[in-house]
Amino acid sequence: MINNNFLKNYNFEKKNIYVFGGSGLIGSSISNLFLSLRSNLIILDKTNKNKNIKNTNNNFCRIDLKNLKKINFELIFKKYGKPDVMVNTSYPKDKNWAKCSFSSLKLK
């Protein structure tokens, strides 16, 4: 849990918060945190099936981060507004990811 003294230093109310992977395990917790701070949450993920996100009125944008070249961020920002904060909680799930270390990781 984040220390309340830390949160007092920042005002996230009505700020556009983009959470990549916001429907996942870690992402849903972070999404709920920003919702509790009255942020304008935008979840970017492949699916929107997470029932643990407390506010069902959140904005959801379906994207696949495996195809970055196909994502039109300009269009997304036009629809939801420019981001004030972007958080990446996405995790690429493919057969090679779990086998490599960060030092040998290749983006491809």
C-alpha positions, 0 to 999 in steps of 0.5 A: 500500500502506498503511504498516505503522506506520499499521496498528499504531495500529488493531486491526481484528481481529474488527471488523465492516467493511462494504464497499459495492461490495466486489466491485469493483476498488477494493472487492476490494483494500480487502476483502482488506486488512481480511481480512488484518487478521482483520476480520469482512468484510461485502461489500455489492454487486450481485454476488459474482463477484470471484475476487480476494477471498482469503477465500471465507468472507466474508459477502456481502449483495446490495444495489442502491445505486440503490434506497436506500429499498428497503435494510433496513439494520436487517435487515442489521445484525441479521444481520451485527452493527452496523458498526464501520467502513463503507467506500463503494467503490461507483460508480454506473454510469449514462449521466450519471455520467461526464459530470458533475463533483462540483460539479454532481453530483445524487444523484437 
